[in-house]
Amino acid sequence: MSRTLLAIESSCDETSAAVVRDGEVASLIITSQPDHNAWGGVVPELASRAHLTSIAPVVRGAMTKAGIQFGDLEAVAVTTEPGLVGSLLVGLNAAKGIAVALGIPLIAVHHIEAHLLSVLIDNPGIEFPYLGLVVSGGHTLLYKVNGIGGYELIGATRDDAAGEAFDKGAKLLGLGYPGGPEVDRLAAEGNPKAHDFPRGTIRKGVNDFSFSGLKTSLRYFLRDNYPDGPPVGAALADICASYQEAIVDTLVTKATRVAESSGLKSIAVVGGVAVNSRLRTRMAEECGRRGLGYYTVRPIYSTDNAAMIGIVGWHKMIRGSFAPLTITARASMIRADRHGNIREGGKDAAATTNGTEDGR
């Protein structure tokens, strides 16, 4: 008999639902919110209102695509943290309502844990432990993934995340939001060695990242060389390629060094920035040169999506790890301070989560 669960993700500006049947993704629906483009970033209030409009049709769409009825569900999994609280609450309350109405268990999923294990969707044979590099608009993190429920936080950003650096750099260059894809597109036509932008905390012995200095360097470069506004054509492509190379070089160098020093044999790159073409090429080349395995996932599973929530939810369901209906959302962030101390939500974060049921 098939075992089936519904998964919901609404941590930022994508409303997503998925059905996971017997450990495999049976359906996935994602609805994005283009209205934020005009503001140059995600507006929390607008995001939560859009989720309210989208959540019901997205859930119904996932159920229809999977060819199941609500009565076929055994549990419902949902993102509870981290993210925008208003957005998280829309998905969480929808999941609670479904759980109560059907009399089925609720499963709480940590968004970062879901990214770390999203690699299992396309690479079910990956061996533990592996190094997980989470790169997105809000996070740049290095984890040793020991197995389902066992994660050791090794490094984090001290300021801007990699995706944040892409978007802020794109804004300085007069490009749209989100800026990462546009920088990637233009960089393909440029020379990554045209300009020498700084690499943050690239030195050995430091496992953390820093991208704020890179953003500042670009600002001053444009001020000094293009006072009348960003260039166009080949000059713009060269700047995009060089700026992108600084971000990618930092990520690749740090991740491969940490993997080797930690005795890990493979690296999984996950999160929205994992779709960047230069990062994929450079990571594959460097891992190949060092004899490391390199894993990633298809773009649809890299950005925020309910399929990765469902995969974590599936493993929790078969273990009987359920959440109380009193659980609420948390807008936690994971960063490193200037001394290298890892902090989550303004408090010291545990370096290891050994089987904790919500990934905290």
Number of C-alpha atoms within 10 A of each C-alpha: 4 9 15 22 27 31 32 34 32 33 32 23 26 24 33 28 32 32 33 25 20 15 19 15 19 19 20 26 22 22 18 16 16 12 15 17 14 10 10 17 17 19 15 17 12 15 23 24 13 20 27 15 12 19 22 14 14 21 24 16 19 24 23 14 15 17 11 14 10 14 9 14 22 19 23 28 34 30 30 26 25 22 23 22 21 22 26 28 23 24 29 26 15 17 27 22 15 19 20 12 10 16 12 16 23 27 33 29 29 21 25 23 22 24 28 27 22 28 25 20 18 13 14 10 9 16 14 14 18 25 30 28 27 26 25 24 19 22 24 27 27 30 28 24 23 15 14 15 18 18 26 17 19 18 26 26 27 24 20 22 24 30 24 25 26 28 25 25 24 23 16 16 21 14 17 19 21 22 25 26 18 16 25 20 16 17 24 15 15 19 17 20 14 15 16 13 21 18 20 20 17 19 12 10 11 12 20 27 28 23 25 18 16 19 22 14 17 19 15 12 15 18 13 10 11 11 11 9 12 16 16 12 10 14 14 18 23 22 29 29 25 21 29 24 23 20 24 22 18 20 25 22 16 23 25 21 16 23 21 15 10 13 12 18 19 22 28 28 30 28 28 23 26 24 24 17 15 19 21 18 11 17 26 18 15 15 20 12 9 12 12 19 17 20 21 24 20 14 15 13 23 23 22 26 28 32 30 32 33 35 29 28 30 27 14 20 22 11 9 11 17 19 15 11 17 6 13 14 22 19 15 17 16 24 29 22 15 12 8 16 16 23 19 17 13 12 12 13 18 12 16 16 16 15 13 12 17 20 19 18
